């Protein structure tokens, strides 16, 4: 089993169009409550990338 396969998990879209990021991914990426994620579409994939917002 490859590393990418180990990081996969099925999640459900709620009625408010929300998804929960699995805890092991939150820990791996060191995300915290209030973290920002860039969301983009690539074909039939949804890509979420952590971003740091810097105030001017």
matplotlib code that plots the C-alpha trace (Angstrom):
import matplotlib.pyplot as plt

x = [0.0, 1.4, 1.7, -1.1, -3.5, -2.9, -4.0, -7.4, -10.6, -14.3, -16.1, -19.6, -20.8, -23.3, -26.5, -24.4, -21.8, -19.3, -16.8, -14.8, -11.1, -10.0, -8.1, -4.9, -4.7, -5.2, -2.4, -0.1, -0.5, -0.5, -3.8, -5.6, -9.0, -9.2, -6.6, -7.1, -7.3, -7.3, -9.9, -9.6, -11.1, -8.9, -11.1, -13.2, -10.9, -11.2, -7.7, -7.4, -4.1, -3.2, -2.4, -1.0, -2.7, -0.3, -1.8, -0.2]
y = [0.0, 3.4, 6.4, 8.2, 5.2, 5.3, 9.0, 8.4, 8.4, 8.8, 11.8, 13.1, 16.5, 17.9, 19.9, 23.0, 21.9, 21.2, 18.3, 17.2, 16.7, 13.5, 14.1, 12.2, 14.6, 17.6, 16.4, 15.6, 19.0, 20.8, 22.5, 24.3, 25.8, 28.9, 27.6, 28.8, 26.4, 27.3, 25.2, 24.5, 22.1, 20.0, 17.9, 15.8, 16.4, 19.0, 20.1, 21.8, 23.5, 25.1, 28.8, 31.4, 34.8, 37.6, 41.0, 44.0]
z = [0.0, -1.0, 1.3, -0.7, -0.2, 3.5, 3.7, 2.0, 3.9, 2.8, 4.3, 3.9, 2.6, 5.0, 4.2, 4.8, 2.2, 4.9, 5.2, 8.3, 7.7, 9.4, 12.6, 11.4, 8.4, 10.7, 12.9, 10.0, 8.4, 11.8, 11.1, 13.9, 14.5, 12.2, 9.7, 6.2, 3.2, -0.5, -2.3, -6.0, -8.6, -10.8, -13.1, -10.8, -7.8, -5.0, -3.8, -0.4, 0.4, 3.8, 3.4, 5.8, 5.6, 6.3, 7.4, 5.7]

ax = plt.figure().add_subplot(projection="3d")
ax.plot(x, y, z, "-o")
ax.set_aspect("equal")
plt.show()
